[in-house]
Amino acid sequence: MPEVADHSVHLMLTSPPYPMIQMWDAQFCQIDKRIDALWKNLSTSGVVEQIYDLMHENLTKTWQETYRVLVEGGIAAINIGDATRRLDGKFQLFPNHSRIIEACEKIGFITLPYILWKKLTTKPHYKGKGAFLGSGFLPPNAYVTLDCEFILLFRKGNLRKFLPHDKTRYESKFTKKQRDEWFSQIWTLKGTRQTADELERRTAAYPDKIAERLINMFSIKGDTVLDPFLGSGTTTKAAIQNQRNCIGYEVEENLMPIIQKTVNTIYGSTSVQIIKR
């Protein structure tokens, strides 16, 4: 992210492509030809593990850049889900959240208590057959359903420092009710309904309410929020609505009309600077 200066971002908030979720396979193959080549040799021993490692290796580049651009005390919030998948005849869990924690700690981030987002719209299924993975009502071969995603939270360095009675900070404060609800570890919220084409479904959109909560929890008015996987523009919309600045990156140019539409729903047309590479 060469356009973003060191120590210039206060909050990074994003939902990246989820490794080992099929709808994002093509995107990972596009950005890393090694992954593309490995998929063609799936039956070779150890290839699945290599693909998974490379997917996270590519995501880690973003977490490294995030660390560079965050201010001291800045927060990184990453919405990620684990994956279950049958590959090469073996069904297994791919624990994306733990891999990201491991990578971010190696970069230098401090891991904070994370949030579990229990998605009300998630229904357990496997290949469209029945409600649960495994053998229905018969033990012991069923699998626990993945009905939660993780909102991982990291801090760069020490706590942010403010002058005593900083006006903007006090203007950004939340209520006791908001504090009690927002800072509990389990959030039960409806997911964003994905009714559009495959392109929009791949945006990994989280509800506006999640973006709004996290922006108000971990930034103050006038701060800069970064989303390196902008998708449909939810983070930008929430940032503007809550008097924050926002920088977003998106590799899929076909999403630009959707992003523009999302931003324009706030107050008609707004000044959005678009830089293309």
Residue frames relative to the residue before (quaternion, step in Angstrom):
aa qw qx qy qz dx dy dz
M 1.0000 0.0000 0.0000 0.0000 0.00 0.00 0.00
P 0.0335 -0.8712 0.4892 0.0240 3.58 0.67 1.08
E 0.5975 0.5821 -0.3691 0.4098 3.60 1.17 -0.43
V 0.6863 0.4723 -0.2691 0.4832 3.59 1.22 -0.47
A 0.3938 -0.7493 0.4902 0.2079 3.56 -0.70 1.14
D 0.6288 -0.5073 0.4302 0.4028 3.55 -1.28 0.40
H 0.8679 0.1040 -0.0600 0.4820 3.56 -1.19 0.67
S 0.5083 0.6697 -0.4052 0.3591 3.61 0.98 0.79
V 0.6825 0.4451 -0.2656 0.5153 3.60 1.30 -0.15
H 0.3140 -0.7814 0.5165 0.1548 3.58 -0.95 0.89
L 0.7925 0.0533 -0.0084 0.6075 3.58 1.16 -0.63
M 0.1248 -0.7401 0.6541 0.0942 3.55 -1.02 0.86
L 0.0182 0.7956 -0.6007 0.0759 3.54 -0.72 1.12
T 0.2233 0.7999 -0.5256 0.1847 3.58 -0.58 1.07
S 0.1760 -0.7075 0.6631 0.1695 3.50 -1.45 0.15
P 0.1900 -0.8311 0.5138 0.0955 3.60 -0.15 1.25
P 0.6443 -0.4263 0.4078 0.4866 3.59 -1.27 -0.10
Y 0.3721 -0.7409 0.5181 0.2103 3.57 -0.94 0.90
P 0.4145 -0.7050 0.5104 0.2657 3.62 -0.64 1.00
M 0.8501 0.1608 -0.1793 0.4683 3.50 -1.12 0.93
I 0.4993 0.5257 -0.4837 0.4902 3.56 1.19 0.65
Q 0.5279 -0.7153 0.3457 0.3004 3.56 -0.52 1.21
M 0.6480 0.5524 -0.3477 0.3925 3.61 0.92 -0.80
W 0.7173 0.4170 -0.2584 0.4948 3.61 1.21 -0.37
D 0.3595 0.7471 -0.4934 0.2628 3.61 1.22 0.10
A 0.6883 0.5022 -0.2959 0.4318 3.57 0.79 -1.03
Q 0.6421 0.5261 -0.3349 0.4459 3.59 1.00 -0.75
F 0.6527 0.4930 -0.3161 0.4805 3.59 0.97 -0.79
C 0.6402 0.5210 -0.3246 0.4618 3.59 1.02 -0.76
Q 0.6442 0.5391 -0.3162 0.4409 3.56 1.06 -0.76
I 0.7419 0.4126 -0.2353 0.4733 3.59 0.92 -0.84
D 0.7879 0.1525 -0.0974 0.5886 3.60 1.22 -0.35
K 0.3182 -0.7913 0.4967 0.1610 3.57 -0.29 1.30
R 0.5442 0.6026 -0.4087 0.4167 3.60 1.19 -0.35
I 0.6358 0.5173 -0.3212 0.4744 3.56 1.06 -0.78
D 0.6307 0.5442 -0.3227 0.4493 3.55 0.96 -0.89
A 0.6770 0.4953 -0.2895 0.4610 3.58 0.93 -0.91
L 0.6614 0.5241 -0.3120 0.4364 3.58 0.98 -0.81
W 0.5978 0.5710 -0.3718 0.4224 3.61 1.02 -0.71
K 0.6640 0.5182 -0.3043 0.4450 3.58 1.10 -0.69
N 0.7321 0.3348 -0.2152 0.5528 3.60 1.29 -0.14
L 0.1101 0.8721 -0.4715 0.0709 3.52 1.14 0.78
S 0.6669 0.5262 -0.3151 0.4231 3.60 1.04 -0.66
T 0.5272 0.6310 -0.4113 0.3934 3.59 1.26 -0.22
S 0.5597 -0.6321 0.4208 0.3318 3.58 -0.93 0.86
G 0.8336 0.2287 -0.1843 0.4678 3.56 -0.97 0.93
V 0.4744 0.6989 -0.4394 0.3056 3.61 1.21 -0.14
V 0.6182 0.5460 -0.3552 0.4401 3.62 0.94 -0.78
E 0.6651 0.4958 -0.3005 0.4706 3.57 0.92 -0.89
Q 0.6367 0.5250 -0.3308 0.4578 3.61 1.02 -0.75
I 0.6338 0.5270 -0.3258 0.4630 3.58 0.98 -0.85
Y 0.6648 0.5105 -0.2955 0.4583 3.56 0.89 -0.97
D 0.6452 0.5191 -0.3171 0.4623 3.58 0.96 -0.87
L 0.6875 0.4888 -0.2879 0.4533 3.59 0.90 -0.90
M 0.5939 0.5549 -0.3657 0.4535 3.58 1.06 -0.66
H 0.7102 0.4299 -0.2605 0.4929 3.57 0.90 -0.92
E 0.5650 0.5767 -0.3906 0.4422 3.60 1.11 -0.51
N 0.6724 0.4868 -0.2927 0.4746 3.58 0.99 -0.81
L 0.6411 0.5039 -0.3299 0.4757 3.60 0.99 -0.73
T 0.6239 0.5728 -0.3381 0.4102 3.57 1.02 -0.81
K 0.5690 0.5827 -0.3867 0.4326 3.61 1.11 -0.54
T 0.6505 0.5030 -0.3101 0.4771 3.57 1.07 -0.72
W 0.6568 0.4964 -0.3243 0.4659 3.59 0.97 -0.78
Q 0.6115 0.5380 -0.3463 0.4655 3.61 1.13 -0.59
E 0.6659 0.4812 -0.2977 0.4862 3.57 0.96 -0.84
T 0.5989 0.5589 -0.3518 0.4529 3.56 1.09 -0.70
Y 0.6462 0.5200 -0.3216 0.4567 3.56 0.92 -0.89
R 0.6442 0.5363 -0.3211 0.4407 3.58 0.97 -0.83
V 0.7693 0.4058 -0.2155 0.4440 3.59 0.76 -1.00
L 0.5773 0.5989 -0.3891 0.3959 3.63 1.16 -0.35
V 0.4780 -0.6258 0.5342 0.3076 3.52 -1.22 0.61
E 0.6312 -0.4818 0.4209 0.4385 3.56 -1.28 0.20
G 0.7897 0.2375 -0.2014 0.5285 3.55 -0.71 1.08
G 0.4598 0.6871 -0.4450 0.3442 3.58 1.28 -0.02
I 0.3563 -0.7497 0.5346 0.1586 3.53 -1.19 0.70
A 0.1589 -0.7358 0.6488 0.1112 3.53 -1.19 0.73
A 0.0612 -0.7882 0.6124 -0.0055 3.57 -0.78 1.09
I 0.0312 -0.8205 0.5678 -0.0574 3.57 -0.54 1.21
N 0.2012 -0.7656 0.6032 0.0972 3.55 -0.67 1.17
I 0.1388 0.8006 -0.5618 0.1555 3.59 -0.54 1.18
G 0.2053 -0.7600 0.6013 0.1369 3.55 -1.15 0.64
D 0.4700 -0.6186 0.5368 0.3291 3.55 -1.20 0.50
A 0.2917 -0.7576 0.5587 0.1694 3.57 -1.27 0.24
T 0.1175 -0.7305 0.6621 0.1193 3.53 -1.23 0.56
R 0.1051 0.8067 -0.5658 0.1344 3.55 -0.92 0.91
R 0.2979 -0.7179 0.5970 0.1987 3.53 -1.18 0.63
L 0.1083 0.7842 -0.5972 0.1291 3.54 -0.56 1.22
D 0.8426 0.0560 -0.0775 0.5299 3.55 -1.01 0.88
G 0.7220 -0.4791 0.2359 0.4398 3.56 1.00 0.93
K 0.6993 0.4374 -0.2682 0.4977 3.59 1.26 0.08
F 0.2578 -0.7476 0.5939 0.1480 3.57 -0.90 0.98
Q 0.1545 0.8060 -0.5574 0.1259 3.57 -0.81 0.97
L 0.4834 -0.6248 0.5343 0.3009 3.49 -1.40 0.26
F 0.1551 -0.7443 0.6417 0.1009 3.53 -1.12 0.78
P 0.2065 -0.8428 0.4887 0.0907 3.62 -0.10 1.32
N 0.1686 -0.8438 0.5022 0.0854 3.57 0.37 1.24
H 0.6416 0.5493 -0.3457 0.4087 3.57 0.93 -0.82
S 0.6851 0.4817 -0.3023 0.4552 3.59 0.93 -0.83
R 0.6214 0.5363 -0.3471 0.4535 3.59 1.06 -0.66
I 0.6585 0.4984 -0.3121 0.4697 3.59 1.00 -0.77
I 0.6161 0.5301 -0.3464 0.4683 3.59 1.00 -0.74
E 0.6563 0.5148 -0.3089 0.4570 3.56 0.88 -0.93
A 0.6777 0.4945 -0.2936 0.4581 3.59 0.88 -0.95
C 0.6871 0.4919 -0.2931 0.4472 3.59 0.87 -0.92
E 0.6385 0.5112 -0.3387 0.4651 3.59 1.03 -0.67
K 0.6261 0.5219 -0.3407 0.4686 3.60 1.06 -0.67
I 0.6266 0.5338 -0.3310 0.4613 3.60 1.10 -0.66
G 0.6167 -0.5528 0.3541 0.4345 3.56 1.08 -0.69
F 0.4617 0.6850 -0.4438 0.3473 3.58 1.26 -0.04
I 0.3452 -0.6717 0.6106 0.2384 3.52 -1.32 0.49
T 0.3334 -0.7538 0.5330 0.1912 3.59 -0.71 1.06
L 0.1823 -0.7717 0.6046 0.0755 3.55 -0.90 1.03
P 0.6551 -0.4806 0.3644 0.4550 3.64 -1.17 0.26
Y 0.3107 -0.7793 0.5193 0.1627 3.56 -0.82 0.99
I 0.4377 -0.6625 0.5485 0.2622 3.52 -1.41 0.24
L 0.2453 -0.7270 0.6200 0.1641 3.56 -1.10 0.74
W 0.1614 -0.7848 0.5945 0.0677 3.55 -0.65 1.15
K 0.1647 -0.7830 0.5968 0.0600 3.55 -0.46 1.27
K 0.2322 -0.8177 0.5181 0.0949 3.54 -0.32 1.31
L 0.3844 -0.7626 0.4768 0.2080 3.55 -0.52 1.20
T 0.6832 0.4974 -0.2979 0.4439 3.61 1.11 -0.56
T 0.5411 0.6353 -0.4091 0.3691 3.58 1.22 -0.23
K 0.0612 -0.7871 0.6136 0.0159 3.57 -0.86 0.99
P 0.4507 -0.7024 0.4699 0.2875 3.60 -0.77 0.94
H 0.1971 0.7639 -0.5968 0.1466 3.54 -0.92 0.92
Y 0.1220 -0.7646 0.6222 0.1155 3.52 -1.29 0.20
K 0.8347 -0.1274 0.0253 0.5351 3.55 -0.48 1.25
G 0.6705 -0.5385 0.2947 0.4167 3.55 1.06 0.75
K 0.6125 0.5611 -0.3429 0.4388 3.59 1.25 0.08
G 0.8532 -0.0217 -0.0065 0.5211 3.55 -0.46 1.19
A 0.6347 -0.5752 0.3893 0.3387 3.50 -1.35 0.01
F 0.8106 0.2289 -0.0964 0.5303 3.59 1.00 -0.72
L 0.5208 -0.6175 0.4886 0.3297 3.52 -1.30 0.41
G 0.7244 0.4412 -0.3003 0.4365 3.57 -0.82 0.87
S 0.7673 -0.4130 0.3033 0.3855 3.53 -1.12 -0.79
G 0.6456 -0.5520 0.3400 0.4036 3.59 0.94 0.80
F 0.8235 -0.2095 0.1782 0.4961 3.57 -0.69 -1.13
L 0.6094 0.5829 -0.3403 0.4160 3.57 1.28 -0.02
P 0.3222 -0.7272 0.5677 0.2124 3.60 -0.79 0.98
P 0.7445 -0.0983 -0.6152 -0.2400 1.61 -2.37 0.73
N 0.5280 0.7249 -0.3440 0.2781 3.62 1.22 0.15
A 0.4584 0.6573 -0.4731 0.3660 3.62 1.15 0.42
Y 0.3220 -0.7430 0.5556 0.1885 3.58 -1.27 0.37
V 0.5322 -0.6045 0.4916 0.3310 3.54 -1.18 0.65
T 0.4388 -0.7155 0.4885 0.2386 3.56 -0.95 0.93
L 0.3614 -0.6904 0.5785 0.2410 3.56 -1.09 0.73
D 0.1380 0.8112 -0.5563 0.1156 3.58 -0.11 1.24
C 0.6609 0.4276 -0.3162 0.5296 3.58 1.28 0.37
E 0.1653 -0.7253 0.6513 0.1499 3.52 -1.26 0.51
F 0.4387 -0.6948 0.5149 0.2443 3.54 -1.27 0.40
I 0.1270 -0.7092 0.6823 0.1241 3.52 -1.19 0.67
L 0.1684 -0.8190 0.5465 0.0476 3.52 -0.10 1.38
L 0.1372 -0.8016 0.5807 0.0375 3.56 -0.97 0.89
F 0.0036 -0.7941 0.6054 -0.0539 3.54 -0.87 1.06
R 0.1915 -0.7631 0.6034 0.1301 3.55 -1.19 0.57
K 0.3328 -0.7088 0.5829 0.2170 3.55 -1.11 0.71
G 0.8637 -0.0225 -0.0163 0.5033 3.56 -0.54 1.17
N 0.7911 -0.3042 0.2479 0.4693 3.53 -1.20 -0.68
L 0.7019 -0.4481 0.3426 0.4349 3.55 -1.31 0.16
R 0.5487 -0.5942 0.4673 0.3570 3.57 -1.14 0.61
K 0.2833 -0.7646 0.5597 0.1480 3.54 -1.05 0.79
F 0.0740 -0.7809 0.6202 0.0082 3.54 -1.09 0.86
L 0.5513 -0.5641 0.4857 0.3769 3.54 -1.25 0.40
P 0.6153 -0.5459 0.3959 0.4082 3.62 -1.09 0.53
H 0.8492 0.0548 -0.0812 0.5189 3.57 -0.97 0.94
D 0.0933 0.8169 -0.5567 0.1181 3.58 1.00 0.86
K 0.4739 -0.7258 0.4247 0.2613 3.58 -0.58 1.22
T 0.6949 0.4784 -0.2914 0.4510 3.59 0.78 -0.99
R 0.6320 0.5334 -0.3367 0.4502 3.56 1.01 -0.75
Y 0.6767 0.4766 -0.2953 0.4772 3.58 0.95 -0.84
E 0.6326 0.5210 -0.3336 0.4660 3.59 1.08 -0.63
S 0.6945 0.4747 -0.2601 0.4740 3.58 1.22 -0.46
K 0.4312 0.7398 -0.4486 0.2558 3.59 1.23 -0.06
F 0.3587 -0.7126 0.5624 0.2175 3.54 -1.25 0.54
T 0.5726 -0.6007 0.4369 0.3469 3.57 -1.27 0.32
K 0.6661 -0.4777 0.3775 0.4308 3.57 -1.28 0.20
K 0.6396 0.5251 -0.3259 0.4571 3.57 0.97 -0.84
Q 0.6572 0.4965 -0.3090 0.4755 3.57 0.96 -0.85
R 0.6399 0.5304 -0.3303 0.4474 3.58 0.93 -0.86
D 0.6846 0.4976 -0.2940 0.4442 3.57 0.84 -0.98
E 0.6990 0.4538 -0.2687 0.4830 3.59 1.04 -0.74
W 0.7099 0.4882 -0.2682 0.4310 3.57 0.81 -1.00
F 0.7686 0.3820 -0.1996 0.4726 3.58 0.92 -0.86
S 0.4362 0.6093 -0.5122 0.4197 3.55 1.14 0.67
Q 0.5631 -0.6773 0.3597 0.3079 3.58 -1.00 0.75
I 0.7495 0.3323 -0.2122 0.5318 3.61 1.09 -0.52
W 0.1073 -0.7711 0.6269 0.0293 3.55 -0.80 1.12
T 0.1288 -0.7764 0.6141 0.0599 3.55 -0.85 1.00
L 0.2018 0.7818 -0.5485 0.2174 3.53 -0.16 1.34
K 0.5280 -0.6114 0.4808 0.3409 3.54 -1.16 0.57
G 0.4398 -0.6754 0.5256 0.2722 3.55 -1.06 0.76
T 0.5838 -0.5515 0.4509 0.3894 3.54 -1.31 0.23
R 0.4004 -0.7335 0.4955 0.2370 3.56 -0.68 1.07
Q 0.2100 -0.7894 0.5696 0.0915 3.56 -0.71 1.11
T 0.0880 0.8252 -0.5478 0.1059 3.58 -0.04 1.30
A 0.5733 0.6134 -0.3718 0.3961 3.58 1.28 -0.11
D 0.7314 -0.4014 0.3000 0.4625 3.54 -1.30 -0.27
E 0.7553 -0.4025 0.2654 0.4439 3.56 -1.34 0.09
L 0.6019 0.5811 -0.3592 0.4135 3.59 1.02 -0.76
E 0.7101 0.4377 -0.2633 0.4847 3.58 0.84 -0.94
R 0.6156 0.5444 -0.3586 0.4428 3.60 1.05 -0.64
R 0.6587 0.5238 -0.3094 0.4428 3.58 1.10 -0.65
T 0.5181 0.6609 -0.4256 0.3372 3.62 1.17 -0.08
A 0.3110 -0.7729 0.5000 0.2366 3.61 1.24 -0.22
A 0.1514 0.8467 -0.4976 0.1125 3.54 1.10 0.75
Y 0.1719 -0.7397 0.6388 0.1237 3.52 -1.03 0.85
P 0.6531 -0.5351 0.3468 0.4085 3.62 -1.17 0.43
D 0.6340 -0.5224 0.4118 0.3944 3.56 -1.20 0.55
K 0.6396 0.5685 -0.3311 0.3976 3.56 0.97 -0.89
I 0.6305 0.5212 -0.3456 0.4598 3.62 1.02 -0.69
A 0.6588 0.4992 -0.3081 0.4709 3.58 0.90 -0.90
E 0.6593 0.5150 -0.3108 0.4511 3.58 0.92 -0.88
R 0.6485 0.5189 -0.3222 0.4544 3.57 0.92 -0.88
L 0.7124 0.4713 -0.2739 0.4420 3.57 0.72 -1.08
I 0.6294 0.5266 -0.3356 0.4625 3.59 1.01 -0.74
N 0.7088 0.4422 -0.2673 0.4802 3.59 0.93 -0.81
M 0.6294 0.5386 -0.3290 0.4534 3.59 1.16 -0.52
F 0.8474 0.2255 -0.0374 0.4792 3.55 0.86 -1.02
S 0.7337 0.2691 -0.2596 0.5674 3.59 1.14 0.58
I 0.3166 -0.7154 0.5793 0.2290 3.54 -1.31 0.18
K 0.6940 -0.4610 0.3354 0.4398 3.56 -1.27 0.31
G 0.7734 0.3233 -0.2563 0.4812 3.54 -0.98 0.88
D 0.5193 0.6337 -0.4140 0.3967 3.60 1.25 -0.21
T 0.3967 -0.6833 0.5550 0.2599 3.54 -1.35 0.24
V 0.1658 -0.7775 0.6048 0.0464 3.52 -0.87 1.09
L 0.1743 -0.7899 0.5842 0.0655 3.57 -0.94 0.94
D 0.0127 -0.7561 0.6539 0.0254 3.55 -1.09 0.82
P 0.2035 -0.8260 0.5147 0.1069 3.62 -0.26 1.21
F 0.7172 0.2663 -0.2223 0.6044 3.60 1.31 -0.03
L 0.1131 -0.8910 0.4335 0.0735 3.54 0.68 1.20
G 0.1912 -0.8191 0.5241 0.1334 3.60 1.05 -0.66
S 0.8281 -0.1777 0.1582 0.5076 3.57 -0.73 -1.08
G 0.6008 -0.6201 0.3417 0.3712 3.60 1.25 0.00
T 0.2874 0.7940 -0.4974 0.1989 3.59 1.21 0.31
T 0.6615 0.5154 -0.3145 0.4448 3.60 0.91 -0.90
T 0.6444 0.5206 -0.3216 0.4585 3.58 0.95 -0.87
K 0.6473 0.5275 -0.3139 0.4519 3.55 0.91 -0.92
A 0.6937 0.4713 -0.2814 0.4664 3.59 0.84 -0.97
A 0.6265 0.5421 -0.3413 0.4440 3.59 1.03 -0.76
I 0.6779 0.4869 -0.2961 0.4644 3.58 0.85 -0.97
Q 0.6602 0.5206 -0.3095 0.4442 3.58 0.93 -0.89
N 0.7574 0.3448 -0.1861 0.5223 3.58 1.14 -0.61
Q 0.5702 -0.6697 0.3455 0.3271 3.56 1.20 0.76
R 0.4846 0.5939 -0.4800 0.4266 3.53 0.94 0.99
N 0.4449 -0.6274 0.5548 0.3172 3.54 -1.31 0.31
C 0.1193 -0.8115 0.5693 0.0560 3.58 -1.14 0.47
I 0.1153 -0.7368 0.6628 0.0666 3.51 -1.20 0.79
G 0.0032 -0.8175 0.5754 -0.0237 3.57 -0.84 0.94
Y 0.1731 -0.7586 0.6206 0.0968 3.54 -1.18 0.71
E 0.0764 0.7822 -0.6154 0.0605 3.55 -1.04 0.81
V 0.3294 -0.7763 0.5077 0.1761 3.59 -0.69 1.10
E 0.6613 0.4922 -0.3073 0.4754 3.59 1.18 -0.49
E 0.2915 -0.8041 0.4944 0.1552 3.59 -0.13 1.30
N 0.6045 0.5832 -0.3589 0.4072 3.60 1.09 -0.57
L 0.6050 0.5536 -0.3586 0.4459 3.59 1.26 -0.21
M 0.4455 0.7290 -0.4467 0.2657 3.60 1.19 -0.25
P 0.6579 0.4911 -0.3462 0.4540 3.68 0.82 -0.74
I 0.6380 0.5195 -0.3290 0.4635 3.58 1.07 -0.71
I 0.6377 0.5179 -0.3206 0.4715 3.58 0.99 -0.85
Q 0.6589 0.5103 -0.3051 0.4608 3.57 0.91 -0.95
K 0.6466 0.5161 -0.3152 0.4649 3.59 0.99 -0.84
T 0.6360 0.5358 -0.3243 0.4507 3.58 0.99 -0.85
V 0.6844 0.4783 -0.2812 0.4730 3.56 0.89 -0.95
N 0.6786 0.5174 -0.2959 0.4293 3.58 0.94 -0.87
T 0.5655 0.6031 -0.3927 0.4028 3.61 1.18 -0.36
I 0.5726 0.6122 -0.3845 0.3866 3.59 1.20 -0.36
Y 0.7745 -0.2171 0.1692 0.5695 3.57 0.69 -1.06
G 0.7260 -0.3883 0.2344 0.5169 3.54 0.73 1.05
S 0.7820 -0.2887 0.2180 0.5076 3.56 -1.16 -0.51
T 0.0670 -0.7836 0.6170 0.0273 3.54 -1.10 0.72
S 0.5599 -0.6160 0.4250 0.3556 3.56 -1.17 0.40
V 0.0565 0.7804 -0.6151 0.0977 3.56 -0.42 1.27
Q 0.2294 -0.7678 0.5844 0.1277 3.55 -0.71 1.07
I 0.1172 -0.8039 0.5827 0.0216 3.55 -0.68 1.11
I 0.0982 -0.7827 0.6144 0.0178 3.55 -0.77 1.11
K 0.1193 -0.7988 0.5879 0.0450 3.57 -0.69 1.08
R 0.2453 -0.7516 0.5929 0.1531 3.54 -1.12 0.73
